Amino acid sequence: MSGINKAIQIFKIKDLRKKILFILGIFAVFRLMANLPIPGIDSSRVQQFFSGNQYLGMLNMFTGGALDNLSVVMLGLGPYITAVIIFQVMTLIFPQLAKLYKEEGEQGRQRFNQYCRIAAIPFSALQGYAMIAFFKSQGLVAIAGWQVLLVSILSITAGSMILMWLGELLSEKGIGNGVSLLIFAGIVADFPRSILQMANTFQQSEIFSYILFFIASVGIISAVIILTEGRRNIPVSYAKRVRGQKLYGGVSTYLPLNINPAGVIPIIFALSIMILPTMVTSLLKNVGGPVGTVSGAMTAFLQNPWVYGVLYFFLVFIFTFFYTAVTFDPKAISSNLQKMGGFVPGIRPGSSTANYLSYILKRVLVLGAFSLGLIAVMPSIVQGVTGVQQFNFLVGGTAVLILVSVVLETTRQIRAQIEMRDYENF
């Protein structure tokens, strides 16, 4: 009953009710756009092609079916996410960009985000053209003339930019991170179709495999929750300080280090790296001659389940360390602790604290990166063991990780707003 009471309480609060209704309205606009296709599509062949392509099927799940509909939002938020990732990597190369991102406060972050928005426009156009060329080579799209091609590319680019704008509106006027909420909506939107497919293909002879599959799904979801919420607490003490006639400090607390500080970004990196060679070799294998022969062999090699699993796990493991190095700065944390009078017991402030934090982080990351890689390849393992191929939406490691993260974060923010209002009333 407590959950029902909480839901009733949420809708009784005018501000929260408006925010939730606004989020649902944006979701409705997103689903409408996901069903507006570009011209010249053979729908039946598109469905067959996506059902037989593992990589594109996973991307289609994230867009809520917008990709296999070849809609104007077929790229989803991919171009914007790509731009953000590239600019964050560039902070390691260009000191001025790193200063803008890390040291100039909120104004610097706004400028950094503006650069990402501008860069997302050419990325959308390039990815849109690459997608159309790829689908055209497979006979899925019949676009005659450069005028129709240009209109299609402009439509796809505009669709991605509108989604980016909707995501920022959600962040500004809704609850939680807008980009994450739209990705969440895309994943959830594919659930009804997956459940319907499950019902249509159900056979009583496979009941044991189905039970085993659902048990594995519960286990994977539990593992994702543990990975998302897992922390390594580092004790921190604050020295006593006298200001005027008052005494401050003298308390002990903890500095939490996430087991997986990189979130789902390493998986997105790995998917991007693995999908690009597959698309290129699929295009080149139709050329003929030595190039076509080599491309065909590479396509078959990359689509081998064992090669896919090992390569996917390795890339996720490596990118977890790489992205954490971009976003987590032990020196900055050590400096901030020292400025506030904090210190780790038994460790000297300054460089010694930074080295200690780096040492702890590396040890934690080994567990986090291994767990994240295992969750990423778990769908292939479970499907191979059980023989059930239709329910990737239940055990898709990336999808579950995003769903759990968004639900936990949104629930946390709603709870905080309810408690704040209860405190004000008190």
C-alpha positions as CSV (number, residue, x, y, z in Angstrom):
1,M,0.0,0.0,0.0
2,S,2.9,2.3,0.6
3,G,3.7,2.4,-3.1
4,I,0.1,3.2,-4.0
5,N,0.1,6.0,-1.4
6,K,3.4,7.4,-2.8
7,A,1.9,7.4,-6.3
8,I,-1.3,9.2,-5.0
9,Q,0.9,11.7,-3.1
10,I,3.0,12.4,-6.3
11,F,-0.2,13.3,-8.3
12,K,-1.5,15.5,-5.4
13,I,1.6,17.7,-5.6
14,K,0.9,20.2,-8.4
15,D,4.5,20.7,-9.6
16,L,5.3,17.0,-9.6
17,R,2.1,16.2,-11.5
18,K,2.9,18.8,-14.1
19,K,6.4,17.5,-14.6
20,I,5.2,13.9,-15.0
21,L,2.5,14.9,-17.5
22,F,5.1,16.9,-19.4
23,I,7.4,13.9,-19.6
24,L,4.6,11.7,-20.8
25,G,3.7,14.3,-23.4
26,I,7.3,14.4,-24.7
27,F,7.2,10.6,-24.9
28,A,4.1,10.8,-27.0
29,V,5.8,13.2,-29.4
30,F,8.8,10.9,-29.6
31,R,6.6,7.9,-30.5
32,L,4.8,9.9,-33.2
33,M,8.1,10.9,-34.8
34,A,9.3,7.3,-34.6
35,N,6.5,6.3,-37.0
36,L,7.1,9.0,-39.6
37,P,9.1,7.1,-42.3
38,I,11.4,8.5,-45.0
39,P,10.2,7.9,-48.6
40,G,10.9,4.8,-50.7
41,I,10.8,2.0,-48.1
42,D,10.1,-1.7,-48.6
43,S,8.6,-2.4,-45.1
44,S,8.5,-6.3,-45.4
45,R,12.1,-6.5,-46.5
46,V,13.2,-4.1,-43.8
47,Q,11.6,-6.3,-41.1
48,Q,13.3,-9.4,-42.4
49,F,16.7,-7.7,-42.7
50,F,16.6,-6.4,-39.1
51,S,15.5,-9.8,-37.7
52,G,18.6,-11.4,-39.1
53,N,21.1,-8.7,-38.1
54,Q,22.3,-8.8,-34.5
55,Y,24.0,-5.4,-34.4
56,L,21.2,-3.4,-36.1
57,G,18.6,-5.3,-34.1
58,M,20.3,-4.0,-30.9
59,L,20.4,-0.4,-32.2
60,N,16.7,-0.7,-33.2
61,M,15.8,-1.7,-29.7
62,F,17.4,1.5,-28.3
63,T,15.4,3.7,-30.8
64,G,12.1,2.0,-30.0
65,G,11.6,0.6,-33.5
66,A,12.4,3.9,-35.1
67,L,15.4,2.4,-37.0
68,D,13.6,-0.5,-38.6
69,N,10.7,1.9,-39.5
70,L,13.4,4.0,-41.2
71,S,11.7,7.0,-39.6
72,V,12.9,10.6,-39.4
73,V,14.4,9.8,-35.9
74,M,16.0,6.6,-37.0
75,L,19.4,7.8,-35.6
76,G,17.9,8.5,-32.2
77,L,20.2,10.5,-30.0
78,G,23.2,8.8,-31.4
79,P,24.8,11.8,-33.2
80,Y,24.5,14.0,-30.0
81,I,25.9,11.2,-27.8
82,T,28.7,10.7,-30.3
83,A,29.5,14.5,-30.2
84,V,29.6,14.5,-26.4
85,I,31.9,11.5,-26.2
86,I,34.3,12.9,-28.8
87,F,34.5,16.3,-27.1
88,Q,35.1,14.6,-23.7
89,V,37.9,12.6,-25.2
90,M,39.3,15.8,-26.7
91,T,39.6,17.2,-23.2
92,L,42.6,14.8,-22.8
93,I,44.3,16.3,-25.9
94,F,43.5,20.1,-25.7
95,P,44.2,21.7,-22.3
96,Q,42.0,24.7,-23.1
97,L,39.0,22.5,-23.7
98,A,39.7,20.6,-20.5
99,K,39.9,23.9,-18.6
100,L,36.5,24.9,-20.1
101,Y,34.9,21.6,-19.1
102,K,36.4,21.2,-15.6
103,E,37.5,24.6,-14.3
104,E,35.2,27.3,-15.5
105,G,32.1,26.3,-13.7
106,E,28.5,26.3,-15.0
107,Q,29.2,28.9,-17.7
108,G,32.1,26.8,-19.0
109,R,29.8,23.7,-19.1
110,Q,27.2,25.6,-21.0
111,R,29.7,26.6,-23.7
112,F,31.0,23.0,-23.8
113,N,27.5,21.7,-24.3
114,Q,26.9,24.3,-27.0
115,Y,29.9,23.0,-28.9
116,C,28.5,19.4,-28.6
117,R,25.1,20.6,-30.0
118,I,26.8,22.3,-33.0
119,A,28.9,19.2,-33.7
120,A,25.9,17.0,-33.6
121,I,24.5,18.6,-36.8
122,P,27.2,17.4,-39.2
123,F,27.4,14.0,-37.4
124,S,23.6,13.6,-38.0
125,A,24.0,14.4,-41.7
126,L,27.0,12.0,-42.1
127,Q,25.4,9.2,-40.2
128,G,22.1,9.7,-42.0
129,Y,23.8,9.5,-45.4
130,A,25.8,6.4,-44.3
131,M,22.6,4.7,-43.1
132,I,20.7,5.5,-46.4
133,A,23.6,4.2,-48.5
134,F,23.9,1.0,-46.5
135,F,20.1,0.3,-46.7
136,K,20.1,1.2,-50.4
137,S,22.9,-1.3,-51.0
138,Q,20.7,-4.0,-49.3
139,G,17.7,-3.1,-51.5
140,L,15.7,-1.8,-48.6
141,V,15.4,1.8,-49.8
142,A,14.6,3.0,-53.3
143,I,15.6,6.6,-53.5
144,A,15.7,8.1,-57.1
145,G,17.5,11.3,-57.6
146,W,19.7,13.5,-55.5
147,Q,16.7,15.8,-54.6
148,V,15.0,12.9,-52.7
149,L,18.3,11.9,-51.1
150,L,18.9,15.4,-49.9
151,V,15.4,15.7,-48.5
152,S,15.8,12.4,-46.7
153,I,19.2,13.4,-45.2
154,L,17.7,16.8,-44.1
155,S,14.7,15.0,-42.5
156,I,16.9,12.6,-40.6
157,T,19.2,15.5,-39.4
158,A,16.2,17.6,-38.3
159,G,14.7,14.6,-36.5
160,S,17.9,14.0,-34.5
161,M,18.1,17.7,-33.6
162,I,14.4,17.8,-32.5
163,L,15.1,14.8,-30.3
164,M,18.1,16.5,-28.8
165,W,16.0,19.6,-28.1
166,L,13.3,17.4,-26.5
167,G,15.9,15.8,-24.3
168,E,17.1,19.2,-23.1
169,L,13.5,20.3,-22.4
170,L,13.0,17.2,-20.3
171,S,16.2,18.0,-18.3
172,E,15.1,21.6,-17.8
173,K,11.4,21.1,-17.0
174,G,11.0,17.5,-16.1
175,I,12.6,15.1,-13.7
176,G,16.0,13.5,-14.2
177,N,18.3,13.5,-17.3
178,G,16.3,14.1,-20.5
179,V,18.6,12.2,-22.8
180,S,18.5,9.1,-20.6
181,L,14.7,9.4,-20.3
182,L,14.3,9.4,-24.1
183,I,16.6,6.4,-24.5
184,F,14.6,4.7,-21.7
185,A,11.3,5.5,-23.6
186,G,12.8,4.0,-26.8
187,I,13.7,0.7,-25.0
188,V,10.4,0.4,-23.2
189,A,8.4,1.2,-26.4
190,D,9.8,-2.1,-28.0
191,F,8.5,-4.2,-25.1
192,P,4.9,-4.8,-26.3
193,R,6.1,-6.0,-29.7
194,S,8.6,-8.3,-28.0
195,I,6.0,-9.7,-25.7
196,L,3.6,-10.3,-28.6
197,Q,6.3,-12.1,-30.5
198,M,6.9,-14.2,-27.4
199,A,3.3,-15.1,-27.2
200,N,3.1,-16.0,-30.9
201,T,6.2,-18.3,-30.9
202,F,5.5,-20.0,-27.5
203,Q,5.7,-23.8,-27.7
204,Q,4.9,-26.1,-24.8
205,S,7.9,-28.4,-25.6
206,E,10.3,-25.6,-24.8
207,I,8.7,-24.7,-21.4
208,F,11.9,-25.7,-19.4
209,S,14.0,-23.5,-21.6
210,Y,11.6,-20.6,-21.1
211,I,11.7,-21.1,-17.3
212,L,15.5,-21.2,-17.3
213,F,15.5,-18.1,-19.5
214,F,13.3,-16.1,-17.1
215,I,15.4,-17.2,-14.1
216,A,18.5,-16.0,-15.9
217,S,16.7,-12.7,-16.7
218,V,16.0,-12.1,-13.0
219,G,19.6,-12.9,-12.1
220,I,20.9,-10.4,-14.7
221,I,18.5,-7.7,-13.5
222,S,19.7,-8.2,-9.9
223,A,23.4,-8.1,-11.0
224,V,22.7,-4.8,-12.9
225,I,21.1,-3.3,-9.8
226,I,24.1,-4.4,-7.6
227,L,26.6,-3.0,-10.2
228,T,24.7,0.3,-10.5
229,E,24.3,0.8,-6.7
230,G,27.7,-0.6,-5.7
231,R,30.1,1.8,-3.9
232,R,33.6,1.7,-2.4
233,N,33.5,4.1,0.5
234,I,36.8,5.9,1.4
235,P,36.8,7.4,4.9
236,V,37.3,11.2,5.0
237,S,37.8,13.3,8.1
238,Y,37.5,17.1,8.4
239,A,39.8,19.1,10.7
240,K,38.3,21.4,13.3
241,R,38.2,25.1,12.3
242,V,37.3,28.1,14.4
243,R,35.5,31.0,12.7
244,G,34.6,33.8,15.0
245,Q,33.1,32.2,18.1
246,K,32.0,29.0,16.3
247,L,33.7,25.7,15.8
248,Y,33.3,23.9,12.5
249,G,34.5,20.5,11.2
250,G,35.8,17.6,13.3
251,V,33.4,15.2,11.6
252,S,34.0,12.0,9.7
253,T,32.3,10.9,6.5
254,Y,32.9,8.9,3.3
255,L,33.9,9.6,-0.2
256,P,31.9,7.0,-2.4
257,L,33.6,5.6,-5.5
258,N,31.2,3.8,-7.8
259,I,32.1,0.3,-8.9
260,N,31.0,1.4,-12.4
261,P,31.7,5.1,-12.7
262,A,31.5,5.1,-16.5
263,G,27.8,4.0,-16.6
264,V,26.7,2.6,-20.0
265,I,29.2,4.8,-22.0
266,P,31.7,1.9,-22.5
267,I,29.0,-0.3,-24.0
268,I,28.0,2.5,-26.4
269,F,31.6,3.0,-27.4
270,A,32.0,-0.7,-28.0
271,L,28.8,-1.0,-30.1
272,S,29.9,2.0,-32.2
273,I,33.3,0.4,-32.9
274,M,31.8,-3.0,-33.7
275,I,29.0,-1.8,-35.9
276,L,31.1,0.4,-38.2
277,P,33.4,-2.3,-39.6
278,T,30.3,-4.6,-40.1
279,M,28.5,-1.9,-42.1
280,V,31.6,-1.1,-44.2
281,T,32.4,-4.7,-45.0
282,S,28.7,-5.3,-45.9
283,L,28.9,-2.4,-48.4
284,L,32.2,-3.5,-49.9
285,K,31.4,-7.2,-50.3
286,N,29.1,-6.3,-53.2
287,V,31.9,-4.6,-55.1
288,G,33.3,-7.9,-56.5
289,G,36.9,-8.9,-57.1
290,P,39.5,-9.3,-54.3
291,V,37.9,-6.4,-52.3
292,G,34.5,-8.1,-52.3
293,T,36.1,-11.5,-51.4
294,V,38.0,-10.0,-48.4
295,S,35.0,-8.0,-47.3
296,G,32.8,-11.0,-47.4
297,A,35.2,-13.0,-45.3
298,M,35.5,-10.2,-42.8
299,T,31.7,-9.9,-42.5
300,A,31.4,-13.7,-41.8
301,F,34.3,-13.4,-39.3
302,L,32.8,-10.5,-37.4
303,Q,29.3,-12.1,-37.3
304,N,30.7,-15.3,-35.7
305,P,29.1,-15.5,-32.2
306,W,32.4,-16.4,-30.5
307,V,34.3,-13.5,-32.2
308,Y,31.5,-11.1,-31.4
309,G,31.3,-12.1,-27.7
310,V,35.1,-12.0,-27.1
311,L,35.6,-8.7,-29.0
312,Y,32.6,-7.1,-27.4
313,F,33.7,-8.1,-23.8
314,F,37.3,-6.9,-24.5
315,L,36.2,-3.5,-25.9
316,V,33.8,-2.8,-23.0
317,F,36.5,-3.7,-20.5
318,I,39.1,-1.4,-22.1
319,F,36.6,1.5,-22.6
320,T,35.5,1.4,-19.0
321,F,39.1,2.3,-17.9
322,F,39.4,4.8,-20.8
323,Y,36.2,6.8,-20.1
324,T,36.8,6.8,-16.3
325,A,40.2,8.4,-17.0
326,V,38.4,11.1,-19.0
327,T,35.7,11.9,-16.4
328,F,37.4,11.1,-13.0
329,D,40.3,13.3,-11.9
330,P,41.9,12.2,-8.6
331,K,44.0,15.3,-8.4
332,A,41.0,17.6,-8.6
333,I,39.2,15.6,-5.9
334,S,42.3,15.7,-3.7
335,S,42.7,19.4,-4.2
336,N,39.0,20.0,-3.3
337,L,39.3,17.9,-0.2
338,Q,42.4,19.9,0.9
339,K,40.7,23.2,0.3
340,M,37.7,22.1,2.5
341,G,40.0,20.9,5.3
342,G,39.3,17.2,4.5
343,F,41.8,14.4,4.5
344,V,41.9,10.6,4.3
345,P,43.1,9.2,7.6
346,G,46.7,7.9,7.4
347,I,47.3,9.6,4.0
348,R,49.0,13.0,3.5
349,P,46.9,15.7,1.7
350,G,47.8,16.6,-1.8
351,S,49.6,14.3,-4.2
352,S,49.7,11.4,-1.8
353,T,45.9,11.5,-1.5
354,A,45.6,11.7,-5.3
355,N,47.8,8.7,-5.7
356,Y,45.8,6.8,-3.1
357,L,42.5,7.6,-4.8
358,S,44.0,6.5,-8.2
359,Y,45.2,3.2,-6.6
360,I,41.8,2.4,-5.1
361,L,40.0,3.4,-8.3
362,K,42.1,1.1,-10.4
363,R,41.4,-1.8,-8.1
364,V,37.6,-1.1,-8.1
365,L,37.5,-0.6,-11.9
366,V,38.9,-4.1,-12.5
367,L,35.7,-5.5,-10.8
368,G,33.5,-2.9,-12.4
369,A,34.8,-3.4,-16.0
370,F,34.7,-7.2,-15.7
371,S,31.1,-7.1,-14.5
372,L,30.1,-4.6,-17.1
373,G,31.6,-6.7,-19.9
374,L,30.0,-9.8,-18.6
375,I,26.6,-8.1,-18.5
376,A,27.1,-6.9,-22.1
377,V,27.7,-10.4,-23.5
378,M,25.2,-12.2,-21.2
379,P,22.3,-12.1,-23.7
380,S,24.4,-14.2,-26.1
381,I,25.4,-16.6,-23.4
382,V,21.9,-17.1,-22.1
383,Q,20.4,-17.5,-25.6
384,G,23.1,-20.0,-26.4
385,V,22.4,-22.1,-23.3
386,T,18.6,-22.0,-23.4
387,G,18.1,-21.9,-27.1
388,V,15.5,-19.1,-26.7
389,Q,16.2,-16.3,-29.2
390,Q,13.1,-14.1,-29.0
391,F,13.6,-12.3,-25.6
392,N,16.6,-10.2,-25.9
393,F,14.6,-7.3,-24.4
394,L,14.6,-9.2,-21.0
395,V,18.4,-9.9,-20.8
396,G,19.9,-7.3,-23.0
397,G,22.7,-6.1,-20.7
398,T,22.9,-2.6,-22.1
399,A,19.1,-2.2,-22.2
400,V,18.6,-3.4,-18.6
401,L,21.5,-1.3,-17.4
402,I,20.0,1.8,-18.9
403,L,16.5,0.9,-17.6
404,V,17.7,0.3,-14.0
405,S,19.9,3.4,-13.9
406,V,17.1,5.7,-15.2
407,V,14.4,4.2,-12.9
408,L,16.7,4.4,-9.8
409,E,17.8,8.0,-10.6
410,T,14.2,9.2,-11.4
411,T,12.8,7.5,-8.3
412,R,15.6,9.0,-6.2
413,Q,14.8,12.5,-7.5
414,I,11.0,12.1,-7.0
415,R,11.6,10.9,-3.4
416,A,13.9,13.9,-2.7
417,Q,11.2,16.3,-4.0
418,I,8.5,14.7,-1.9
419,E,10.7,14.8,1.2
420,M,11.6,18.5,0.5
421,R,7.9,19.4,0.4
422,D,7.1,17.3,3.5
423,Y,9.9,19.2,5.3
424,E,8.6,22.6,4.1
425,N,5.1,21.7,5.4
426,F,6.6,20.6,8.7
